[in-house]
């Protein structure tokens, strides 16, 4: 039997628990997963949503419990978590839940890890969290040298080479080594996790019109072109550098399996425009499968129980599918 997907609670003051309960109801038992979180916290939320919670003492018990309610592997919070009010006192527990999820999936007791959103400032204030975000912490836990963020939705996968840095710093950060490593990890992920034996990757330019032959910037000629030529010579199916303003319409999207973009918004604006509620954050370059819904903690609506679980449902489905694909290829 395929192991279940492990889901972490994320910030308990956010919508993680709510959308986990709603995802269980939406999936109707067709996808085995369990949530790592505080049992009392989840039971209280479940009562408000009329969704049952079933305590389990091991990941292996999730499949049997799933038809009866959301399986919860208990991990206590030191303090209650009122919705919308992040509490640094719970930060160490939030971090420990993530680490526990990684330990479970790396031990083969879960097929993949799906993570609910965290609030980095609360973790920093309460637990000295020293990482820019989830992705870097997960990479630290498994010793991955370069985690790569992919956003995936039906019909589009995008990978930003540079992520959470000011736009003014992008040209200097966009080195040939970083670009090459990102493309290689993207290619490997498409093969291992998405089952594409010869993935087609389109690469966006940095400048408008991909530099227009050097008239609007030289990075395409000096940085991007040589890297793409070298990787194409190895047999990778790469195209570009493309003008980003013509890379994301429907006809263009049909020509590639993933688009590698040069900076955060170049990648995230198109996918959030096309599939705002269905986008999934996938981390490539780890030794386990990790997905996450493509949204934050949503403190502003956490008390109202009106959160849309669609992105989490998509993240769980993709985690299960890619986890199974990677297992077959081992």
C-alpha positions in Angstrom: 0.0 0.0 0.0 1.3 3.5 -0.9 2.1 5.5 2.2 -0.2 8.5 2.9 0.8 12.2 2.4 1.9 14.0 5.5 0.3 17.5 6.0 1.7 20.0 8.4 -0.5 22.4 10.3 1.4 25.6 9.5 0.6 28.6 11.6 -2.2 27.6 14.0 -3.7 31.1 14.0 -4.0 31.0 10.2 -6.3 29.0 7.9 -4.2 25.8 7.8 -6.4 23.7 10.1 -9.6 25.0 8.5 -8.5 24.1 4.9 -7.2 20.8 6.0 -10.6 19.9 7.4 -12.3 21.2 4.3 -9.9 19.3 2.1 -10.8 16.0 3.9 -14.5 16.7 3.2 -13.8 17.7 -0.4 -11.6 14.6 -1.2 -14.1 12.2 0.3 -11.5 9.6 1.4 -10.0 9.1 -2.1 -6.6 10.3 -1.2 -4.8 9.1 2.0 -3.3 11.8 4.1 -3.0 12.9 7.7 -2.4 16.2 9.5 0.3 16.7 12.0 -1.1 19.2 14.6 -2.7 19.8 18.0 -5.6 17.4 18.5 -7.6 19.7 20.7 -7.1 22.7 18.3 -8.3 20.6 15.3 -11.2 19.0 17.2 -12.5 22.5 18.0 -12.2 23.7 14.4 -13.8 20.4 13.2 -16.8 20.9 15.5 -17.4 24.4 14.0 -17.2 22.9 10.5 -19.1 19.7 11.2 -16.0 17.7 10.1 -14.9 14.8 12.4 -11.3 14.4 13.6 -9.8 11.0 14.3 -6.7 10.8 16.4 -4.0 8.4 15.1 -0.8 7.4 16.9 1.2 6.6 13.7 1.2 7.5 10.0 0.4 3.9 9.2 -3.0 4.3 10.9 -4.1 7.1 8.5 -5.7 4.9 5.8 -8.0 3.1 8.3 -9.0 6.3 10.0 -9.6 8.3 6.8 -13.2 7.2 6.1 -14.2 8.3 9.6 -12.7 11.7 9.7 -9.5 13.8 9.3 -6.6 11.7 10.7 -4.6 13.8 13.1 -1.2 12.8 14.4 -1.1 14.8 17.7 1.6 17.4 18.2 0.8 19.7 21.1 0.8 23.5 21.0 1.9 25.2 24.3 -0.9 27.8 24.0 -4.3 28.1 22.4 -4.3 29.7 19.0 -7.1 32.2 18.5 -7.7 32.7 14.7 -5.9 35.7 13.2 -3.6 36.3 16.1 -0.1 34.9 15.6 1.5 33.9 18.9 5.3 33.6 19.1 4.8 31.2 22.0 3.6 28.6 19.5 6.5 29.2 17.1 8.8 26.4 18.4 5.9 23.9 18.0 5.2 25.0 14.5 8.9 24.5 13.5 8.9 21.1 15.3 5.9 20.0 13.3 7.6 20.8 10.1 10.7 18.9 11.2 8.6 15.9 12.3 6.9 15.8 8.9 10.3 15.8 7.1 11.5 13.0 9.4 8.4 10.9 8.6 8.6 11.3 4.9 12.3 10.7 4.7 11.8 7.5 6.7 9.4 6.3 4.0 6.4 6.4 6.3 4.7 9.1 4.1 4.9 9.3 0.4 5.3 13.1 0.3 5.1 16.2 2.5 2.5 18.9 2.0 2.9 22.0 4.1 0.4 24.6 5.2 1.4 28.3 5.3 3.6 29.7 8.1 4.2 33.2 9.3 8.0 33.8 9.2 8.0 36.8 11.5 6.2 34.9 14.2 8.6 32.0 13.9 11.6 34.4 14.0 10.2 36.3 17.1 9.3 33.1 19.0 11.8 30.5 17.9 14.7 32.4 16.4 13.8 31.0 12.9 16.8 31.9 10.8 15.6 30.9 7.4 14.0 33.1 4.7 11.1 30.7 4.5 9.8 27.1 4.4 11.8 26.1 1.4 15.2 27.0 2.8 14.3 25.3 6.1 13.3 22.1 4.3 16.5 22.2 2.3 18.5 22.6 5.5 16.8 19.6 7.1 17.8 17.3 4.2 21.1 18.9 3.2 19.9 20.0 -0.3 22.4 22.6 -1.8 19.8 24.5 -3.9 16.1 24.1 -3.5 14.1 25.3 -6.5 10.6 26.7 -6.3 8.1 25.6 -8.9 4.5 26.9 -9.1 2.3 24.4 -10.9 -1.3 24.5 -12.1 -3.3 22.8 -14.8 -1.6 23.9 -18.1 1.3 25.8 -16.6 4.4 25.2 -14.5 6.8 28.1 -13.8 10.2 28.3 -12.0 11.7 31.6 -10.9 15.5 31.6 -10.9 15.7 34.5 -8.4 12.9 34.7 -5.8 12.5 37.0 -2.8 15.0 39.8 -3.6 14.5 43.4 -4.7 14.1 43.8 -8.5 17.2 46.0 -8.5 19.3 43.1 -7.3 18.1 40.6 -9.9 20.7 41.3 -12.7 23.7 40.7 -10.3 22.1 37.6 -8.7 21.4 36.1 -12.1 24.7 34.3 -12.6 25.4 31.6 -15.2 26.0 29.1 -12.3 22.6 29.8 -10.7 20.8 29.7 -14.0 22.4 26.4 -15.0 21.8 24.8 -11.7 18.1 25.9 -11.7 17.5 24.5 -15.2 19.2 21.2 -14.3 17.2 20.8 -11.2 14.0 21.7 -13.0 14.8 19.2 -15.8 15.5 16.5 -13.2 12.3 17.2 -11.3 10.2 17.0 -14.4 11.7 13.6 -15.2 11.6 12.1 -11.6 8.4 13.7 -10.2 6.3 14.4 -13.2 7.2 11.4 -15.3 8.3 13.4 -18.4 11.2 11.5 -20.0 12.2 14.4 -22.3 10.8 17.6 -20.8 10.5 20.7 -22.9 11.7 23.9 -21.0 11.1 27.4 -22.2 13.4 30.1 -20.8 12.3 33.7 -20.5 14.6 36.6 -21.1 15.4 39.1 -18.4 14.8 42.3 -20.4 11.8 43.4 -22.5 11.7 41.6 -25.8 14.5 39.4 -24.4 17.0 42.2 -24.9 16.2 42.8 -28.6 19.6 41.7 -29.7 21.4 43.8 -27.0 19.4 47.0 -27.7 17.5 46.8 -24.4 20.0 45.0 -22.2 22.8 42.5 -22.6 22.1 39.7 -20.1 20.5 37.5 -22.8 23.7 37.6 -24.8 26.2 37.5 -22.0 24.6 35.3 -19.5 21.5 33.4 -20.7 22.6 32.5 -24.3 25.8 30.6 -23.4 24.2 28.6 -20.6 21.3 27.6 -22.9 23.7 26.7 -25.7 25.7 24.5 -23.4 22.7 22.6 -22.0 21.2 22.2 -25.5 24.5 20.6 -26.6 23.9 18.0 -23.9 20.6 17.1 -25.3 18.1 19.2 -23.2 15.0 20.4 -25.0 15.4 24.1 -24.2 14.1 27.2 -26.1 14.8 30.8 -25.5 15.6 33.3 -24.2 12.0 34.3 -25.0 10.3 37.6 -24.7 8.2 37.1 -21.5 5.3 39.0 -22.8 4.5 36.3 -25.4 5.4 33.3 -23.4 2.2 32.7 -21.5 -0.7 32.8 -23.9 -2.5 29.5 -24.6 -0.7 28.6 -27.8 2.7 29.3 -26.3 2.0 27.3 -23.2 1.3 24.2 -25.3 4.9 24.2 -26.5 6.6 23.6 -23.2 6.3 21.6 -20.0 7.8 24.3 -17.8 8.9 27.9 -18.1 12.0 29.1 -16.3 11.7 32.8 -15.5 14.3 35.2 -14.3 12.6 36.8 -11.3 9.6 36.3 -8.9 6.9 38.3 -10.6 7.8 37.3 -14.1 6.8 33.7 -13.0 4.1 34.3 -10.5 1.9 36.9 -12.2 1.0 34.6 -15.1 0.2 31.6 -13.0 -1.8 33.5 -10.4 -3.7 35.2 -13.2 -4.5 31.9 -15.0 -5.1 29.7 -11.9 -5.3 31.7 -8.7 -7.1 29.1 -6.6 -5.4 26.0 -8.1 -1.7 26.9 -8.0 0.6 24.6 -6.1 4.0 25.4 -4.7 6.4 22.5 -5.4 10.0 22.4 -4.1 12.4 20.7 -6.5 15.9 19.6 -5.5 15.0 17.9 -2.2 15.3 14.2 -1.5 11.6 14.0 -0.9 8.4 15.4 -2.5 7.1 18.6 -1.1 4.1 20.7 -2.1 2.2 23.5 -0.5 -0.8 25.6 -1.3 0.1 28.8 -3.1 -1.2 31.3 -0.5 -0.4 32.6 2.9 -1.9 32.3 6.4 -4.8 34.6 5.6 -5.1 36.0 9.1 -7.8 38.4 8.0 -10.3 35.7 7.3 -9.1 33.0 9.7 -11.9 33.7 12.2 -14.7 33.6 9.6 -14.1 30.0 8.3 -14.6 31.1 4.7 -11.2 30.0 3.3 -11.2 28.2 0.0 -9.4 24.9 0.2 -8.9 24.5 -3.5 -5.2 25.2 -3.5 -4.6 22.7 -0.7 -6.7 20.1 -2.4 -4.6 20.6 -5.5 -1.4 20.5 -3.4 -2.4 17.2 -1.8 -3.3 15.7 -5.1 -0.1 16.7 -6.7 1.9 15.5 -3.6 0.3 12.1 -3.9 0.8 11.9 -7.7 4.4 13.0 -7.7 5.2 10.9 -4.7 3.9 7.8 -6.5 5.9 8.8 -9.7 9.1 9.2 -7.7 8.6 5.9 -5.9 8.1 4.0 -9.2 11.4 5.6 -10.6 13.4 4.6 -7.5 
